[in-house]
Amino acid sequence: MAPTRTPGRARPEHTLTLGVDERGGRERSLLLRVVDGPDVGRSVPLADASVIVGAGTTADLALTDPGVSRRHLELALVDSGVRVVDLKSKNGTLLQGARLSSAVIDVGAELVLGKTTLRIEDADELLDVVESPTLGTLTTRATSMRRCFGLLERAAGSDVPITLQGEPGVGKGLIARAVHERSGRSGRPFVEVDLSAVADDEVIDALLGPRGAFEQAQMGTLLLDDVDGLPLPVQSAVARAIDTGELPRGRRMQARVLAAVTRDLDGEVRAGRVRADLRDAIGVVRATLPPLRERFVDLPDLCQAILRELGRDDVLDRETVQRLQGHRWPGNVRELRHVLMRAVATAAGGPLQVTIEAPSMSPSLKQSREQSERDTLVELLQRHGGNVSAAARAAEVDRRHLHRLLKRHGLRGS
């Protein structure tokens, strides 16, 4: 008898993270991935709920191959491996060249349906990170970033969602685009949405509506920036769309989702600010990007790359580099870029003088205003338990405007 499908059952967490897993004896996280055919690169996690493969809009792994039936194949985890059942498809399913009706297979096995080849893969192998000095056109010398590049280089070829975590300004957007360019979707749209700039009452339409971001990114890659700051009900809707591939009005979501966050998702789940189903949906693979102060070995190369982008071929002398390495760079690579942009602008074609503006001993009127504004925002957040929506209502300002102010001052709410 074919395994039964449990309606509405949420899939358990399938998360790959950098670092050592000390939980010994954990179960493997398996993926079903298209390795050949029209939909190469597409994949779906295999969980304890069965997975349907087919050409229909309700399939968990929806294929465009005309030789695939609407409900072609069903797979489910069992103690001895993965049980595969052909659902009386028109063209059948081949395993090692022979047509099957039901079988139990393991990692590495390949199934052929129409012109499509599927493979069972062990997603946890991504944890054995091989360091890489490059990710597309990006380069690094820092061990911590080489590990991130190694993980992302290997994960780029699949369709699993990836979460990029790091401080503001570390380059999450740039790295997300590099992942997109290394994937099988590189010729398709890359759509980035800054969710902190979208009002609460507009975010569902902005993401899931007929002309929303999920629709714009179809067959391409969608980067959700600040997704951990969404209201909890919206988090649920986004998680459901990513996990099931279903959009309103019977449409299918066929975009690969990347997420950029600044806070630790596990800690946010424990604090009740992020839903567990959203964390699981966006974080099949998670990579934590180190701040610039932890990879000063990259600073000279970063400076040269940024200067080339700005039309300069200067090579910074050792004294300047050492001075830059002595700064903490709270704004990370974004702050470094601004410092170099200012140096280029003030040089006006002449010799380059790179300086970091130190805070004045006696604050200017502008600095006093900035500090006063920050203190007001902190007090407002504390009064409303960190809830940005409640704080915006109390202050009679738009939530989107309040988010921008908070972001400018390095503050975060829930």
matplotlib code that plots the C-alpha trace (Angstrom):
import matplotlib.pyplot as plt

x = [0.0, 1.3, 2.1, -0.6, -0.2, -1.0, -3.0, -1.7, 1.1, 4.1, 7.5, 10.1, 13.2, 15.9, 18.6, 22.2, 24.5, 28.2, 29.9, 30.1, 27.0, 27.5, 24.1, 25.4, 23.2, 20.8, 18.8, 19.9, 18.3, 17.6, 16.9, 15.2, 17.0, 16.6, 20.0, 19.0, 16.1, 14.2, 14.0, 17.6, 18.6, 15.1, 14.8, 12.6, 13.4, 12.3, 10.5, 8.2, 5.3, 5.3, 6.4, 4.5, 6.4, 4.4, 3.4, 0.3, 0.1, -0.4, 2.8, 5.5, 8.1, 6.4, 8.1, 7.6, 8.7, 5.8, 6.7, 5.8, 2.2, 0.2, 0.7, 3.6, 5.5, 5.3, 8.3, 8.3, 11.0, 11.0, 13.4, 15.4, 15.6, 13.1, 10.0, 9.2, 5.7, 4.8, 1.3, 0.2, 2.0, 1.5, 5.2, 6.4, 9.4, 12.8, 15.3, 18.5, 16.8, 13.9, 10.4, 9.3, 5.9, 7.3, 10.8, 12.9, 16.0, 18.8, 21.1, 22.7, 19.8, 18.5, 15.0, 14.2, 10.7, 10.3, 13.4, 14.0, 16.5, 16.0, 18.6, 18.3, 21.0, 22.2, 21.8, 23.9, 27.0, 27.0, 28.0, 31.4, 32.3, 35.2, 36.8, 36.7, 38.6, 36.0, 32.2, 31.7, 33.7, 34.0, 37.3, 38.5, 41.5, 39.8, 39.2, 35.7, 34.6, 36.3, 34.1, 31.0, 32.0, 32.6, 29.1, 27.4, 29.3, 28.0, 24.5, 24.1, 23.4, 20.4, 17.0, 16.9, 16.3, 19.3, 19.5, 22.4, 22.9, 25.2, 25.5, 24.2, 26.7, 28.5, 27.4, 24.5, 22.9, 26.1, 26.7, 23.0, 23.5, 26.7, 24.7, 22.1, 24.8, 26.3, 22.9, 21.0, 18.7, 21.4, 19.7, 16.4, 15.3, 17.0, 14.5, 15.4, 12.8, 13.7, 10.7, 11.6, 10.4, 7.0, 4.0, 2.3, -1.0, 0.8, 3.3, 1.0, 0.2, 3.8, 5.0, 2.1, -0.1, -0.6, 2.2, 4.1, 7.7, 7.1, 5.5, 8.3, 10.9, 9.3, 11.9, 14.6, 15.7, 14.0, 16.0, 13.9, 15.8, 14.7, 12.2, 12.6, 11.0, 7.7, 4.5, 3.8, 0.7, 2.5, 5.5, 3.0, 1.7, 5.2, 6.4, 3.4, 4.1, 7.7, 7.1, 4.1, 4.9, 1.3, 0.3, -3.2, -5.7, -4.2, -0.8, 2.5, 5.6, 8.6, 11.2, 14.3, 14.2, 17.1, 16.7, 18.9, 18.7, 20.7, 19.5, 20.0, 16.8, 16.9, 17.1, 14.3, 12.1, 12.7, 11.8, 8.6, 9.5, 10.0, 7.8, 9.5, 7.8, 9.3, 12.8, 12.5, 11.2, 13.9, 16.8, 17.4, 21.0, 22.2, 25.5, 26.7, 28.8, 31.6, 31.9, 34.7, 36.6, 36.9, 38.5, 40.9, 43.1, 40.6, 40.7, 43.5, 41.8, 38.4, 39.8, 41.4, 38.2, 36.1, 38.5, 38.5, 34.7, 35.1, 37.5, 40.7, 43.8, 45.5, 47.3, 47.0, 50.3, 51.0, 50.4, 46.9, 46.0, 47.1, 45.1, 42.0, 42.6, 42.6, 39.0, 36.2, 34.0, 30.5, 29.0, 31.2, 31.9, 29.2, 31.0, 34.3, 32.8, 31.5, 34.9, 36.5, 33.8, 34.4, 38.2, 37.7, 35.2, 37.5, 40.6, 39.0, 41.4, 44.4, 46.3, 44.0, 43.8, 41.8, 40.5, 38.1, 36.1, 36.5, 33.7, 34.3, 35.0, 32.2, 29.2, 27.9, 24.2, 23.6, 25.1, 23.1, 19.9, 20.9, 21.5, 18.2, 16.3, 18.0, 17.1, 13.5, 13.3, 14.9, 12.3, 9.5, 10.5, 10.9, 7.5, 5.9, 7.9, 9.9, 6.7, 7.3, 3.7, 2.5, 5.2, 4.3, 0.6, 1.5, 3.8, 1.3, 3.8, 3.9, 5.5, 7.6, 9.0, 9.7, 11.5, 13.8, 14.6, 15.4, 17.6, 19.5, 20.2, 21.1, 18.0, 15.7, 12.2, 9.9]
y = [0.0, 3.5, 5.7, 8.2, 11.9, 14.0, 17.1, 20.4, 18.8, 21.0, 19.7, 19.3, 21.4, 20.6, 23.1, 23.1, 25.4, 26.2, 24.7, 21.3, 19.4, 17.9, 16.2, 12.8, 10.2, 12.7, 11.6, 12.5, 15.3, 14.1, 16.0, 14.9, 16.8, 17.1, 16.4, 16.2, 17.4, 20.7, 21.5, 20.7, 22.1, 22.1, 20.2, 19.4, 18.2, 14.7, 14.7, 12.3, 13.6, 12.1, 14.1, 14.1, 14.5, 15.5, 18.1, 19.2, 22.4, 20.5, 18.5, 19.1, 18.9, 20.4, 19.5, 21.0, 17.8, 16.8, 13.2, 13.5, 12.7, 15.1, 12.9, 10.7, 9.6, 9.5, 9.3, 8.9, 8.2, 4.8, 3.2, 1.4, 4.4, 6.1, 4.3, 5.2, 4.4, 5.1, 6.5, 4.6, 7.2, 7.1, 6.7, 5.0, 5.4, 3.8, 2.6, 1.3, 0.9, -1.2, 0.1, 0.1, 0.1, 0.3, 0.1, 1.2, 3.2, 5.0, 8.0, 8.1, 6.3, 7.9, 7.7, 8.5, 9.8, 11.2, 13.2, 14.0, 12.3, 12.6, 11.8, 11.1, 13.2, 13.6, 17.3, 17.0, 16.4, 20.2, 20.4, 19.0, 22.4, 22.6, 26.0, 28.1, 31.4, 32.4, 32.6, 33.6, 36.9, 37.4, 36.5, 36.2, 35.2, 35.0, 31.4, 32.3, 33.7, 30.8, 28.4, 30.4, 30.5, 26.8, 26.1, 28.5, 27.3, 23.8, 24.9, 27.3, 24.4, 23.2, 25.0, 24.9, 28.1, 29.8, 32.2, 34.7, 36.0, 38.9, 42.4, 45.3, 46.1, 42.8, 42.3, 39.9, 41.3, 41.0, 37.4, 36.5, 37.8, 35.7, 32.6, 33.4, 33.7, 30.3, 28.6, 27.1, 30.2, 32.7, 33.8, 34.4, 37.4, 38.3, 40.2, 41.8, 43.1, 45.3, 44.3, 47.0, 49.5, 47.9, 48.8, 46.0, 46.4, 46.2, 43.3, 40.4, 42.0, 43.1, 39.5, 37.2, 39.3, 38.8, 41.3, 40.7, 39.7, 36.0, 36.4, 38.7, 36.2, 33.2, 30.7, 33.1, 34.0, 36.1, 37.7, 38.7, 41.3, 41.8, 38.9, 38.3, 41.7, 40.8, 40.6, 37.1, 36.5, 37.6, 35.3, 32.4, 33.2, 33.6, 30.3, 28.5, 29.8, 28.8, 25.4, 24.3, 26.3, 27.5, 31.2, 32.7, 32.0, 28.6, 30.0, 28.1, 29.6, 28.7, 31.1, 30.1, 32.0, 33.5, 35.4, 38.1, 38.6, 40.4, 38.4, 34.8, 33.0, 30.3, 33.0, 35.0, 31.9, 31.3, 35.0, 34.6, 37.2, 34.7, 31.8, 28.4, 27.5, 30.6, 29.8, 26.3, 27.4, 30.0, 28.2, 24.8, 26.1, 28.8, 30.8, 33.3, 36.0, 37.4, 41.2, 43.1, 43.5, 39.7, 39.5, 42.3, 40.2, 41.0, 44.7, 45.6, 43.6, 45.1, 48.6, 47.9, 46.3, 49.3, 51.8, 50.1, 50.3, 54.0, 54.5, 54.7, 52.4, 53.6, 51.1, 52.1, 52.3, 50.2, 53.1, 53.8, 50.1, 49.7, 52.8, 51.4, 48.1, 49.9, 51.0, 48.8, 49.3, 49.0, 49.6, 46.9, 46.8, 49.4, 51.9, 51.2, 51.9, 55.3, 56.2, 55.4, 57.2, 60.3, 60.0, 59.8, 62.7, 65.0, 64.0, 65.5, 63.5, 64.3, 62.2, 60.0, 60.8, 58.2, 59.5, 58.2, 60.9, 60.6, 61.8, 65.3, 65.8, 68.4, 67.1, 69.3, 70.4, 67.8, 65.1, 66.2, 66.0, 62.5, 61.3, 62.9, 61.1, 57.8, 58.2, 58.9, 55.8, 53.6, 54.9, 54.4, 50.8, 50.0, 51.4, 49.1, 46.0, 46.3, 46.0, 48.4, 48.4, 49.4, 52.0, 53.4, 53.7, 55.4, 57.9, 58.4, 57.7, 55.1, 51.8, 52.0, 55.4, 54.2, 51.1, 53.5, 55.6, 52.5, 51.1, 54.4, 54.3, 50.6, 49.7, 46.8, 46.0, 43.1]
z = [0.0, -0.9, 2.0, 2.9, 2.7, 5.8, 4.8, 6.2, 8.1, 8.6, 7.6, 10.3, 10.3, 7.7, 8.5, 7.5, 9.5, 9.6, 12.6, 14.3, 15.1, 18.6, 18.8, 17.8, 16.2, 14.5, 11.5, 8.1, 6.1, 2.6, -0.6, -3.8, -6.5, -10.3, -11.8, -15.5, -17.6, -18.1, -14.4, -13.4, -10.0, -8.6, -5.3, -2.3, 1.2, 2.1, 5.5, 7.3, 5.3, 1.8, -1.2, -4.5, -7.8, -10.9, -13.4, -11.5, -9.6, -6.3, -6.6, -4.0, -6.7, -9.8, -13.1, -16.6, -18.4, -20.8, -20.2, -16.5, -15.3, -13.2, -10.1, -11.2, -8.1, -4.3, -1.9, 1.9, 4.5, 6.1, 8.5, 5.7, 3.3, 1.0, -0.2, -3.8, -5.3, -9.0, -9.0, -12.1, -14.3, -18.1, -19.0, -15.8, -13.5, -14.2, -11.5, -12.9, -16.3, -15.0, -14.6, -11.0, -9.2, -5.6, -4.1, -1.2, -2.2, -0.5, -0.9, -4.4, -6.2, -9.4, -10.8, -14.4, -15.4, -18.9, -19.7, -16.0, -13.7, -9.9, -7.3, -3.5, -1.8, 1.8, 2.5, 5.6, 3.5, 3.1, 6.8, 5.8, 4.5, 2.1, 2.3, -0.9, -1.6, -4.2, -4.7, -8.3, -8.7, -4.9, -3.2, 0.4, 2.4, 5.8, 7.0, 8.4, 5.0, 3.1, 5.0, 4.2, 0.5, 0.5, 2.0, -0.4, -3.4, -2.8, -1.9, -4.9, -7.3, -5.4, -5.0, -1.2, 0.6, 2.2, 5.1, 5.2, 8.8, 9.6, 10.9, 8.7, 6.0, 5.8, 2.2, 2.4, -0.8, -2.7, -1.6, -2.4, -5.9, -6.2, -5.1, -7.8, -10.4, -9.4, -9.6, -12.5, -12.4, -13.3, -16.5, -14.7, -12.6, -9.3, -7.1, -3.8, -1.4, 1.7, 3.9, 6.5, 3.9, 3.3, 5.5, 7.4, 5.5, 2.1, 2.7, 1.7, -1.6, -2.1, -1.7, -2.6, -4.8, -8.5, -9.2, -6.0, -5.5, -5.7, -9.1, -10.3, -9.3, -11.0, -12.1, -10.7, -7.2, -4.5, -1.7, 1.3, 3.3, 7.0, 6.7, 10.5, 11.2, 9.6, 11.8, 13.0, 10.9, 7.8, 8.7, 8.7, 5.2, 3.8, 5.4, 4.0, 0.5, 0.6, 2.2, 0.0, -3.2, -3.2, -3.8, -3.6, -6.4, -7.2, -8.5, -8.0, -6.4, -8.5, -7.2, -5.2, -1.9, -0.1, 3.2, 4.8, 8.6, 11.2, 14.3, 15.3, 14.2, 16.9, 19.6, 17.9, 17.8, 21.6, 22.2, 20.3, 17.7, 14.8, 14.0, 13.9, 10.6, 9.0, 10.4, 9.0, 5.6, 4.9, 6.5, 4.9, 4.6, 7.0, 6.7, 9.3, 7.6, 9.8, 10.3, 8.8, 12.1, 12.2, 8.8, 8.5, 6.3, 3.5, 4.1, 1.6, -1.2, -0.4, -0.6, -4.0, -5.3, -4.1, -5.5, -8.9, -8.9, -8.2, -11.1, -9.1, -9.4, -6.2, -4.0, -0.4, 1.5, 4.6, 7.1, 5.7, 5.7, 9.4, 10.3, 8.6, 10.4, 13.7, 13.2, 14.5, 11.4, 13.0, 9.6, 8.1, 4.3, 3.7, 6.0, 4.3, 0.9, 2.2, 3.6, 0.2, -1.7, 0.4, -0.2, -4.0, -4.0, -2.0, -4.0, -7.2, -9.3, -7.2, -4.6, -2.4, 1.3, 3.2, 6.6, 9.1, 10.8, 14.5, 16.8, 18.1, 21.8, 22.0, 20.1, 17.3, 17.2, 14.5, 16.7, 19.7, 17.7, 16.4, 20.0, 21.2, 18.4, 19.2, 22.9, 22.0, 19.8, 22.5, 25.0, 22.6, 21.9, 25.6, 26.4, 23.9, 24.5, 21.3, 19.2, 16.2, 15.1, 18.5, 18.8, 15.4, 16.3, 19.6, 17.9, 15.1, 12.4, 9.5, 10.5, 7.4, 8.4, 12.0, 10.6, 8.6, 11.7, 13.7, 11.0, 10.7, 14.5, 14.5, 16.5, 16.1, 17.2, 16.9]

ax = plt.figure().add_subplot(projection="3d")
ax.plot(x, y, z, "-o")
ax.set_aspect("equal")
plt.show()
